[in-house]
């Protein structure tokens, strides 16, 4: 399942009417930076997508730090960006594909199949001397019709079932110290969802935001049963998305994202967590 296109492919198709490019650059520690650098320069024709305003729903008691947007929000955001069923979408960022993969996953979840992540980040595009601009494109809105595909999504109830009866393999995409519960800089409880295995999302992407080959991705997950249901999570449903893409590239079919991820899991006081810290009471 090819979900990637090269810089060279995009360069060749840059001026085509039914190619829509989405700039997803976003820094979690500086939420306004992405829009600012987009205004400075971007790939010609690219429309900016803000992780928290466009690619997440409103934060509530449950749902995590970057909740799933509603179908109505998706229709407005992607329609405003000039996307309908006839458009091929290419998404990029400068964060090793994490933000772009979130946008890719959302579009796939809402039924848009013709969406690809740019293989190599924006800085690499500029290094190659490929065109950039500070012109904000005038995009004619189109009618985006969300058709949610539940095969891409795992609910909290399904995660509870996976913890209870091992009905699915849980994959934690965060860095090791957070998975082990030895460090938690963001969420209020350290640890992991019980029974989860660890696969750090950045291990699937090389320097410059170039994705590892399908064979290399398959090697990362070689111990996982290809027929088993897989549920991927992270802290808030963003950096898990590169692992979803990597698993799809490696040929795994039954792969779902727990959008709320660990930040949603711990919003329920009765949910257990595991930790490798012997001093923790979690």
Buried (B, 14 or more C-beta within 10 A) or exposed (E): EEBBBEBEBBBEBBEEEEBBBBBBBBBBEEEEEBBEBBEEBBBBBBBBBBBBEBBBBEBEEEBBBBBBBEBEBBBBBBBBBBBBEEBBBBBBBBBBBBBBBBBBBBBBBBBBEBBBBBBBBBEBBBEEEBEBEEEEBEEEEBEBBBEBEEEBBBBBEBBBBBBEEEBBBBBBBBBEBBBBBBEBEEBEBBBBBBBBBBBBBBBBBBEEBBBBEBEBBBEBBEEBEBEEBBBBBBBBBBBBBBBBBBBBBBEBEBBBBBBBBBBBBBBEEEBEBBBBBEEBEE
